[in-house]
Amino acid sequence: MAHAVSDRLRFAVAVAREAGALAQQIRQDLGTITSKDPLDFCTEGDRAVEAMVRSRVAKQYNEPVLGEEDGGEPAARLWVVDPIDGTSNYIQGSPRWCVSLAYVADGRVQLGVIAAPVEQRLFMAEHGAGAFLNDAPIRVSGLRTGTAPIIEAGWSTRRPIESYSVLIQRLIAGRMEFRRHGSGALGMADVAAGLNDGYVELHINAWDVLAGIVLVQEAGGWVSDYLANDGIRKGNPIIACTPEIGGRLQDAMAI
């Protein structure tokens, strides 16, 4: 790493890289795939990667971990992991999946790392220290292209499809393009890198979004108050965007 980083961020990067390599190895023989609901799956890769991350954190810091597969409880100092975000993509052979790891302390997301090994992209950010993709600084778009803003709109079964339809209608009426690529963590990372102008979701879980929050903030973006109302435990809506469209997206998300 060419820029100065804390020991915790250096640790998180190393663990995320190791986790991504493990997930790629297991992907060659996925074993039993279980379904949490019709659109949410779990593989041997998810379970093995989360177990590995928990082991590394326990050995290095002896701090609690909240993960998608094995749960956990909020704490003053907390690591939050999604072992494979974009599991459907992972199963189907798409490159769009990642490992997401965040650290929360003092009521703030302090650092986040998102490793997308097939795409050979590693995002990292630490509060007050900037955001980076493969060691190069990144910034939100600032609407520099002058075209219609591109918004990724995530969806899950935790909110009615009717609400999602209303959101899409409002984005179109507001002269914004929309996408959905199946990984909230990478959707957030793409906002930080200026590849999307915004990411929105009516409900998203902490492990999908926390690393992306600090990435977008450190890249100069605006992010809604995800941690409000016990967001780590219960989840929340998320808006993350280049600041110029924050108000427009708040209006579109008022459902």
N, C-alpha and C positions, 0 to 999 in steps of 0.2 A: 504494500500500500504506500503510495507516494505521499499521501497527506497524513497528518497526525491523527491518530485514533486512540481511544481509550482501551484499556485492557478488556473491558466488557465487550466492546464492539469487536475487537480482534477475536475474542472467544466466540462471539455469535457468528461471525463470518466463517470461522473454521468449522463450527458445528453445522451450519447451513450447507456448506460445501460437502461435508462428509455425509450429511443426510441426503442431499441430492444424488450423490454417487450411489448410496445404498438403494435409494428408490429406483434408480436406473437399472441396477443389477437385478433387483427383485422383479422389475417389470418384464423381464424375459420369461418368467414363469409365475404368473400372478396367483396361482392357487385358487382358493375359495373366495368368491366375491359375494359379499352380503349387502343387502339393501336396507337402509334405514327408513326410506320412504321411496316412492316411485322415481324420484329424481336425485337421490342421495345415496352414494355407495361407499363401501369400505373394502379395502383389499388388504392382503398380507403386507403390502408395502406401507400402507397407512399405519398399521399396528407396529411394524418393526421400526419404522422411522421415528415414531413418537417415543417408543421405548428407548431407543438410542439417545434421543435428545434428553429425555428425563435422566438417563444415566449420566450423561456428560454434565448436565447442570448440577446434579446431586454431588458428583465428585468434585467439581470446581468451586461451587458456591454454596451448596447445601441450602438452596432456596426453593420455594414451591413453584410448581409448574401447573398451568392450566392448558389442557390440550383438547382437541376435538374428539379424540377417541376415548381417552380415559378420564376426562373431566378434570376436576380440581376446584378449589375455592379461591376467591379473590383474597389478596394479602397486600400488606404495605409494600413489599418488594416481590414482584411476580414475573416469571417468564411465561409467555403465551405462545403456543406453537400450533400451527396447522401443518401436520406432517406432509400432506399432499393436498394442495388446494387446486381444484380442477380435476377431481378424481375421474369423472366421466371422460375427460380428454386423455388422461393418463391411461385409462383402460382401452380407449379406442385407438391409441397410437398417435394422437396429436401431440405436438411439442408444447402446447400451451397448458402447462401445469407447473407448480412450483412448491418449494418449501418456504413457509413464512414463520419468522421468529421475531418476537418483540420482547422488550423488557420495560416494565412499568414500575415506577417508584415516585413517591411524593406526589401522587395524583396526576402524573403526566406520563405519556409514553416517552421514555428516554431514548430508546434506540430501536431500530428495526432493520432486519435483513430479509430480503426475498431472493431466493436462488432458483433460477429457471435453467436447469442444467442442459436440457436439449437445445434450448435457444442460446446457450452460453452467455446468459445475462445474469449478473449478480448486482442487485441494488442494495445500497446500505445508506443509513442516515443515523445521526445522533443529534439530540437536541443541542442547538447552538453551534453545530459544526458542519452544516451543509449536507447535501444529498449527492450521491454518486452512483453511476452505472459503470461497472468494470473500471473503477478508479477515476473516471472522468466526471467532473461536476455536471449536474443536470439542473434544469430550470423548467417551470411550467411554461405553457405555450405563449401566454400573453396575447393570444389570438393573432399571432404574427402572420398567419397566412391570409387573413382577411376573408376567409370563406365562412360558411355556416359552422358554428361550433359543433364538434363531434363529442357526443356524450355516450359513454357506456352505461347501460341501465341493467343492473343485475336483478335477478328475480329468484325467489324461492317459494316453496309451498307454505311458508309461514305467513304469507299475505295472499289475499284472494287475487285470482287472475284478473278480476274486474278492476282492482286498484292499479295493477300494473298496466292494464289497457288505458286507463285514464291518464296515467303518467306519460305513456308513449304519445297519446293524443296531444297532451299539453306540450311536450317537447316539439312535436311537429308543428303545432300551432305557433309556438315560439320561434320558429325557423331554426331549429336545431336538428342535426342528424343524430341518429341513435344506432348503437351496436349492442350486441351481447356475445361475449366470448367464453363464458363459463368459468372464469377465475376472478373472484373479487380482488384478491391480493394483486394479481397482475394488472387488473383494471386500474387500481390505485397507483401502481408503479408506473403505468403508462401515462397517467396524468402528471406525475412528478417529472417524467422525462419529456413532457411536451408532445407526446404522441397522440393523446386524447386531450380534450379541453376540460372534461369533467367525468366523474364517476358518481352515480347515484344508485341507491338501493333502499327500498322501503323498510326492510329489516335485514340486518346482517350480524353474524356472530363475531365475537371479539377476535377469535383466532384467525378469521378471514381478513380482518381490516386493520388491526392495531399497527402492524409494521408499516402498512401503507400510509397511515395517518402521519407519522413522523417524516416519512419520505416526502409527502406532499407539502407539509409545513416547511420543511427545510429547503425545499425547492422553490419556495416563494408562493405557494398556493394557499387557498382558504379551505378550511375543513370545519364542518359543523361539530357541535359539542357532543361527541360520541360517548364520552364517559359519564355524561349526566344520567341521573335516574338509574343508577346501578347498571350501566351499559355493559360492563365487563361480564356480569352474571346473566343479564337478561337479553342482551343485544339491543340494538337501536337502529333507527334510520341513519344513513350516511350521505353526506354531500361533500365531495372533494373536487376542487376545480381551480382553474386560473381565476384570480380574483374578479376579473371583469364581468363574470357571469354568475357570481354568487347569488345575487338577488333574484335573477331569473330562475335559477334552479330551486331556490327556496319556494318561490311561487308555484313552480311545477310540482314540488313534493308535498304541498299542503293538501294532503288527501286524508 
